Amino acid sequence: MSFGVDSCAATTAMPLNVCTDYHLIPVKNPVTYRSATGQTVKERGMRKICGKMDKSIRGIRAKVLNIRRPLLSVYEMVEKGHKVIFDKVDGNDA
């Protein structure tokens, strides 16, 4: 699975039809967001995704919204203590 990295996204999110083998966790008070195109999108729930990377297991929580592709929120990553660096790899555009 891959996420688009979005520096303007308020939250990490994915479409309803992605990772359907993971349980959709309902939310008590759904939040309504505004997309980059100005449309409103209502939260449908949340999925907790786990996977093995190298020798450890990593997880991510993503809100389920009516969007086209999964988006990883830079804001949330930084708020959780991660560093986000955009740079060239080996002199090539990454």
Secondary structure, DSSP 8 states (H G I E B T S, - for coil): ---EEETT-SS-EE-TTSSTTS--B--SS--EEE-TTS-EEE--EEEEEEEEETTEEEEEEEEE-S-SS-EEEHHHHHHTT-------BTTB--
